[in-house]
Amino acid sequence: MVRRRILGFAIGKMLRQDGWAEKYNPKNQFHVNQYDYSTCKEYVNALKEKWQEYEDPECEFEDYVGVSKYSNYDDYAYDVDVYRTRLEWRDEWDCDCEFEVNPCDFEYKEYYVKALKRAWKKELDPYDEFEYIDLELIDDVNEYKDRIDECKEWKDEHDSNDEYNVDPSQFDDVEEYLDALRKLWKRKYDYFNEFSSIDPNEYSNEDDYSNAIENKKNWMNKYDKDNVYKLVPSDYDCEKGYLDALRSCWQDKYDPSFKTNIDVDDYDTEEDYRNALILDWQETFDSKHQFNGFNFDKFTTIDDYLVEYNDRLNWIKEGMYSKIDASNYDNLIQYKHQINLRKAWKNKYDPNNEHTNVDPCDYSSVDEYHEAIMDFDIRSTKL
């Protein structure tokens, strides 16, 4: 009886164990002997370890597909395969695992790709300097890096200080980017279009363009600071060309009929040329410097000078009083007044013309003249 019971108990246990195997390992795939375990739980745990060893030996998906949560192998294997497929997305998009974006965190591939591209942006363009690069059109991080590097290269070469705040990524090629910058160079250095002949499109960097304009400005400052002659320095290829054009203007203004022997090409400034002309007028017509009181600023040409010069020659026909510089006076009335004053001084203090060595024309006031006569008398008495 006892033996029969023991045998019945053993058979019953074996049947239960066969039931575990039928339920959890119907295909007998994992070589786990149900008879080695006293409880179903122990048997199932042993089976799950085998499932994981087979499907996820590196435990890559343990955080996403916990084997303990599954009651049958097929469901577990299916989910592991789903996550394994997601890892394939990373092989396609981030094979070097540069960016800490786990594809297993995303249900759909497009969500993973968008997150990955956000990671590219954060890493390669954290300050959104190149906002016009459309990541929707880029499927490779290296392509994105190359585009970023290209834009940086353009910026470093043409606007390293980011003065103009122009995003190169909005342009397809460097020439388009340069065209945008050139418009800003023009606004900065030639806002009023004074140097229209200097075309910014002929320059590939700002310094060359600004130097070209500064050179022309320097010519103007050097030779015609107030731009009296309205010449545009930028119309001339070289400084000498601009200076020669100015010389022609000087010639036309001061000696249009070439009446002097002064060569305008010998002078680099208008003032020097004009002074040379004045000296030539004086040496030619007034070599004794009889008329030194002229305000030569009033004379533009030699003809202007000769009109005044000939007038003064007519004024000084009064012989003894011709020492008075007629050029100090603007008109004949002023000049005759000075002569009449000297005559009056003479009549008052030297009516008999005894002091021939004291000329009233040598003195600017009657007191000076009178004192000179008295000094002469004292010296004569002592003798």
C-alpha positions as CSV (number, residue, x, y, z in Angstrom):
1,M,0.0,0.0,0.0
2,V,2.8,2.4,1.0
3,R,4.7,1.5,-2.1
4,R,1.7,2.1,-4.3
5,R,1.2,5.5,-2.7
6,I,4.8,6.5,-3.3
7,L,4.6,5.3,-6.8
8,G,1.4,7.3,-7.4
9,F,3.0,10.4,-5.9
10,A,6.0,10.1,-8.2
11,I,3.8,9.5,-11.2
12,G,1.7,12.5,-10.3
13,K,4.8,14.7,-9.9
14,M,6.1,13.6,-13.2
15,L,2.8,14.4,-14.9
16,R,2.9,17.9,-13.4
17,Q,6.4,18.4,-14.6
18,D,5.4,17.2,-18.0
19,G,2.7,19.8,-17.9
20,W,5.2,22.6,-17.2
21,A,7.2,21.4,-20.2
22,E,4.1,21.2,-22.4
23,K,3.1,24.7,-21.4
24,Y,6.4,26.6,-21.4
25,N,8.6,24.5,-23.7
26,P,6.4,22.6,-26.0
27,K,9.0,22.2,-28.7
28,N,11.7,21.1,-26.2
29,Q,14.1,23.7,-27.7
30,F,16.3,24.7,-24.8
31,H,17.4,21.4,-23.2
32,V,16.0,22.3,-19.8
33,N,14.9,19.1,-18.1
34,Q,11.7,19.7,-16.2
35,Y,12.4,16.8,-13.9
36,D,15.4,18.7,-12.5
37,Y,13.2,21.3,-10.8
38,S,10.8,20.8,-7.9
39,T,8.6,23.8,-8.7
40,C,7.2,25.3,-11.8
41,K,8.7,28.7,-11.0
42,E,12.2,27.3,-10.8
43,Y,11.7,25.5,-14.1
44,V,10.3,28.6,-15.8
45,N,13.2,30.8,-14.5
46,A,15.7,28.3,-15.9
47,L,13.9,28.4,-19.2
48,K,13.9,32.2,-19.3
49,E,17.7,32.2,-18.7
50,K,18.0,30.0,-21.8
51,W,15.7,32.3,-23.8
52,Q,17.9,35.3,-22.9
53,E,21.1,33.4,-23.7
54,Y,19.7,32.6,-27.0
55,E,18.1,35.8,-28.0
56,D,20.0,38.5,-26.1
57,P,23.3,37.0,-24.9
58,E,24.8,40.5,-24.4
59,C,21.8,41.7,-22.5
60,E,21.5,44.7,-24.9
61,F,17.7,44.8,-24.6
62,E,17.4,43.9,-21.0
63,D,16.1,47.4,-20.2
64,Y,13.6,47.3,-22.9
65,V,12.6,43.6,-23.1
66,G,12.9,42.1,-19.6
67,V,12.7,38.4,-20.0
68,S,11.1,38.1,-16.6
69,K,8.0,39.8,-17.9
70,Y,7.3,37.1,-20.5
71,S,5.4,33.8,-20.1
72,N,6.3,32.3,-23.4
73,Y,9.4,32.3,-25.7
74,D,7.7,33.4,-28.9
75,D,6.5,36.7,-27.5
76,Y,9.9,37.4,-26.0
77,A,11.7,36.5,-29.2
78,Y,9.4,38.7,-31.2
79,D,10.0,41.8,-29.0
80,V,13.8,41.2,-29.0
81,D,13.7,41.1,-32.7
82,V,11.7,44.4,-32.8
83,Y,14.4,46.1,-30.8
84,R,17.2,44.4,-32.7
85,T,15.7,46.0,-35.8
86,R,15.8,49.4,-34.1
87,L,19.5,48.9,-33.5
88,E,19.9,48.5,-37.2
89,W,18.6,52.1,-37.6
90,R,21.7,53.1,-35.6
91,D,24.0,51.1,-37.9
92,E,22.5,53.0,-40.8
93,W,22.5,56.5,-39.3
94,D,25.1,56.5,-36.5
95,C,27.4,53.5,-37.0
96,D,30.2,55.0,-34.9
97,C,27.8,55.7,-32.1
98,E,29.0,59.3,-31.9
99,F,25.7,60.6,-30.6
100,E,24.0,59.4,-27.5
101,V,20.7,58.7,-29.1
102,N,19.4,55.2,-28.5
103,P,17.1,54.0,-31.2
104,C,15.5,51.6,-28.8
105,D,13.9,54.7,-27.2
106,F,11.8,55.3,-30.3
107,E,8.8,53.4,-31.6
108,Y,9.3,54.6,-35.2
109,K,12.4,55.2,-37.3
110,E,11.5,58.7,-38.3
111,Y,11.3,59.7,-34.6
112,Y,14.8,58.3,-34.1
113,V,16.1,60.1,-37.1
114,K,14.7,63.5,-36.0
115,A,16.2,63.1,-32.5
116,L,19.5,62.1,-34.0
117,K,19.5,65.2,-36.2
118,R,18.8,67.3,-33.2
119,A,21.9,65.8,-31.6
120,W,23.9,66.6,-34.8
121,K,22.7,70.2,-34.5
122,K,23.5,70.5,-30.8
123,E,27.0,69.1,-31.3
124,L,28.0,70.8,-34.6
125,D,26.0,74.1,-34.5
126,P,25.1,74.7,-30.9
127,Y,24.5,78.5,-31.4
128,D,22.5,78.1,-34.5
129,E,25.0,80.1,-36.6
130,F,24.0,78.3,-39.8
131,E,20.3,78.1,-39.4
132,Y,19.6,77.8,-43.1
133,I,21.1,74.3,-43.4
134,D,18.0,72.2,-43.9
135,L,18.6,68.9,-42.0
136,E,15.5,67.4,-43.6
137,L,17.5,67.3,-46.8
138,I,20.6,65.7,-45.3
139,D,20.9,62.0,-44.5
140,D,24.5,61.7,-43.4
141,V,26.2,63.5,-40.5
142,N,29.4,63.8,-42.6
143,E,27.6,65.7,-45.2
144,Y,26.3,68.0,-42.5
145,K,29.8,68.4,-41.1
146,D,31.2,69.2,-44.5
147,R,28.5,71.9,-45.0
148,I,29.2,73.4,-41.6
149,D,33.0,73.4,-42.3
150,E,32.3,75.0,-45.7
151,C,30.2,77.8,-44.2
152,K,32.8,78.4,-41.5
153,E,35.6,78.6,-44.1
154,W,33.6,81.3,-46.0
155,K,33.0,83.2,-42.9
156,D,36.5,83.0,-41.6
157,E,37.9,84.2,-45.0
158,H,35.4,87.0,-45.7
159,D,33.9,88.1,-42.3
160,S,35.9,86.6,-39.5
161,N,34.7,89.1,-37.0
162,D,31.1,88.5,-37.9
163,E,30.6,92.2,-38.4
164,Y,27.9,91.9,-41.0
165,N,25.8,89.1,-39.4
166,V,25.2,87.4,-42.7
167,D,24.6,83.7,-42.5
168,P,26.6,82.0,-45.3
169,S,24.4,78.9,-45.1
170,Q,21.6,80.7,-46.9
171,F,23.7,80.7,-50.1
172,D,24.6,77.9,-52.4
173,D,28.1,79.1,-53.3
174,V,30.7,81.5,-52.0
175,E,30.1,84.0,-54.7
176,E,26.5,84.5,-53.7
177,Y,27.7,85.0,-50.1
178,L,30.3,87.5,-51.3
179,D,27.7,89.4,-53.3
180,A,25.6,89.9,-50.1
181,L,28.7,91.1,-48.2
182,R,29.8,93.4,-51.1
183,K,26.5,95.3,-50.8
184,L,27.3,95.9,-47.1
185,W,30.9,97.0,-47.9
186,K,29.5,99.5,-50.4
187,R,27.1,100.9,-47.7
188,K,29.9,101.1,-45.2
189,Y,32.7,102.7,-47.3
190,D,30.8,104.5,-50.1
191,Y,27.3,105.2,-48.8
192,F,26.9,108.3,-51.0
193,N,28.3,106.6,-54.1
194,E,31.2,109.1,-54.4
195,F,33.5,106.4,-55.7
196,S,31.1,104.7,-58.1
197,S,33.9,103.6,-60.4
198,I,35.3,101.4,-57.7
199,D,33.1,98.3,-58.1
200,P,33.0,96.1,-55.0
201,N,32.3,93.2,-57.3
202,E,35.9,93.3,-58.4
203,Y,37.1,92.6,-54.9
204,S,37.1,89.3,-53.0
205,N,37.9,90.8,-49.6
206,E,36.8,93.8,-47.6
207,D,40.3,95.2,-47.0
208,D,41.2,95.4,-50.7
209,Y,38.0,97.2,-51.4
210,S,38.3,99.7,-48.5
211,N,42.0,100.3,-49.3
212,A,41.1,101.1,-52.9
213,I,38.6,103.7,-51.7
214,E,41.0,105.1,-49.0
215,N,43.7,105.5,-51.6
216,K,41.4,107.6,-53.7
217,K,40.3,109.6,-50.7
218,N,43.9,110.2,-49.8
219,W,44.5,111.6,-53.3
220,M,41.7,114.1,-52.8
221,N,42.9,115.0,-49.3
222,K,46.4,115.5,-50.7
223,Y,45.6,117.6,-53.8
224,D,42.0,118.9,-53.6
225,K,40.7,118.4,-50.0
226,D,37.5,120.4,-50.6
227,N,36.9,118.8,-54.0
228,V,36.8,122.3,-55.6
229,Y,37.3,120.9,-59.1
230,K,34.7,118.2,-58.7
231,L,36.9,115.5,-60.0
232,V,36.1,111.9,-59.0
233,P,39.4,110.2,-57.9
234,S,37.9,106.8,-58.6
235,D,37.7,107.7,-62.3
236,Y,41.5,107.5,-62.5
237,D,43.6,104.3,-62.4
238,C,46.6,105.9,-60.7
239,E,47.5,108.9,-58.6
240,K,49.4,110.6,-61.4
241,G,46.4,110.5,-63.7
242,Y,44.3,112.3,-61.0
243,L,47.0,114.8,-60.4
244,D,47.4,115.5,-64.1
245,A,43.7,116.1,-64.4
246,L,43.9,118.6,-61.5
247,R,46.8,120.3,-63.2
248,S,44.8,120.9,-66.3
249,C,42.1,122.5,-64.1
250,W,44.7,124.7,-62.4
251,Q,46.0,125.7,-65.9
252,D,42.6,126.5,-67.1
253,K,41.9,128.6,-64.1
254,Y,45.1,130.6,-63.7
255,D,46.8,130.6,-67.1
256,P,44.3,129.5,-69.7
257,S,46.1,131.3,-72.5
258,F,49.6,130.1,-71.5
259,K,50.9,133.7,-71.1
260,T,53.5,132.7,-68.6
261,N,56.6,130.5,-68.7
262,I,55.5,128.5,-65.7
263,D,54.9,124.8,-66.4
264,V,52.0,123.5,-64.3
265,D,53.5,119.9,-64.5
266,D,56.3,121.1,-62.3
267,Y,54.0,121.5,-59.4
268,D,52.1,119.0,-57.2
269,T,49.9,121.5,-55.3
270,E,47.7,124.3,-56.5
271,E,49.3,126.7,-54.0
272,D,52.8,126.1,-55.2
273,Y,51.7,126.6,-58.8
274,R,49.9,129.8,-58.0
275,N,52.8,131.2,-56.0
276,A,55.1,130.4,-58.9
277,L,52.7,132.3,-61.3
278,I,52.6,135.3,-59.0
279,L,56.4,135.5,-58.8
280,D,56.6,135.2,-62.6
281,W,54.1,138.1,-62.9
282,Q,56.1,140.2,-60.6
283,E,59.5,139.4,-62.2
284,T,58.1,140.0,-65.6
285,F,56.2,143.3,-65.0
286,D,57.4,144.6,-61.7
287,S,61.0,143.4,-61.4
288,K,61.9,146.3,-59.1
289,H,59.0,145.3,-56.8
290,Q,57.5,148.8,-56.9
291,F,54.1,147.4,-56.0
292,N,54.3,145.0,-53.1
293,G,51.0,145.8,-51.5
294,F,48.7,143.9,-53.9
295,N,46.4,141.3,-52.4
296,F,47.2,138.6,-55.0
297,D,44.2,136.5,-53.8
298,K,42.1,138.9,-55.8
299,F,43.8,138.0,-59.0
300,T,43.0,134.8,-60.8
301,T,44.9,135.3,-64.0
302,I,47.7,137.5,-65.3
303,D,45.1,139.7,-67.0
304,D,43.5,140.5,-63.7
305,Y,46.9,141.4,-62.3
306,L,47.8,143.6,-65.3
307,V,44.6,145.6,-65.0
308,E,45.5,146.6,-61.5
309,Y,49.2,147.0,-62.3
310,N,48.6,149.4,-65.2
311,D,46.1,151.4,-63.1
312,R,48.9,151.9,-60.4
313,L,51.3,153.0,-63.1
314,N,48.9,155.7,-64.1
315,W,48.4,156.8,-60.5
316,I,52.1,157.3,-59.8
317,K,52.8,159.9,-62.5
318,E,53.1,162.4,-59.6
319,G,56.9,162.2,-59.6
320,M,58.1,163.1,-56.1
321,Y,55.4,161.1,-54.4
322,S,55.7,158.0,-56.5
323,K,57.5,156.2,-53.6
324,I,54.2,155.7,-52.0
325,D,53.2,152.1,-52.9
326,A,50.0,152.6,-54.9
327,S,49.2,148.9,-54.6
328,N,48.4,149.4,-50.9
329,Y,45.2,151.3,-52.0
330,D,42.1,150.0,-53.6
331,N,41.3,153.1,-55.6
332,L,42.7,156.4,-56.9
333,I,40.9,158.5,-54.3
334,Q,42.6,156.6,-51.4
335,Y,45.9,156.9,-53.1
336,K,45.6,160.7,-53.8
337,H,44.5,161.3,-50.3
338,Q,47.8,159.9,-49.1
339,I,49.7,162.1,-51.6
340,N,47.8,165.2,-50.4
341,L,48.6,164.3,-46.8
342,R,52.3,164.2,-47.6
343,K,52.1,167.5,-49.5
344,A,50.4,169.1,-46.4
345,W,53.1,167.7,-44.1
346,K,55.8,169.1,-46.5
347,N,54.1,172.5,-46.7
348,K,53.8,172.7,-42.9
349,Y,57.2,171.5,-41.8
350,D,59.4,172.1,-44.8
351,P,57.8,174.8,-47.0
352,N,61.2,175.9,-48.3
353,N,62.3,172.4,-49.2
354,E,65.3,172.7,-46.9
355,H,65.2,169.0,-45.8
356,T,65.5,167.2,-49.1
357,N,66.9,164.2,-47.3
358,V,63.7,163.8,-45.3
359,D,61.1,162.4,-47.6
360,P,57.5,162.5,-46.3
361,C,56.7,159.4,-48.3
362,D,59.0,157.4,-46.0
363,Y,56.8,158.0,-43.0
364,S,53.3,156.7,-42.2
365,S,52.3,159.6,-39.8
366,V,52.9,163.3,-39.6
367,D,54.4,162.9,-36.1
368,E,57.1,160.5,-37.5
369,Y,57.8,163.0,-40.3
370,H,58.0,166.0,-38.0
371,E,60.3,164.2,-35.6
372,A,62.6,163.2,-38.4
373,I,62.9,166.9,-39.5
374,M,63.7,168.0,-36.0
375,D,66.3,165.3,-35.6
376,F,67.9,166.4,-38.9
377,D,68.0,170.0,-37.6
378,I,69.6,169.0,-34.3
379,R,72.3,167.0,-36.2
380,S,72.9,170.0,-38.5
381,T,73.3,172.4,-35.6
382,K,75.9,170.2,-33.9
383,L,77.9,170.1,-37.1
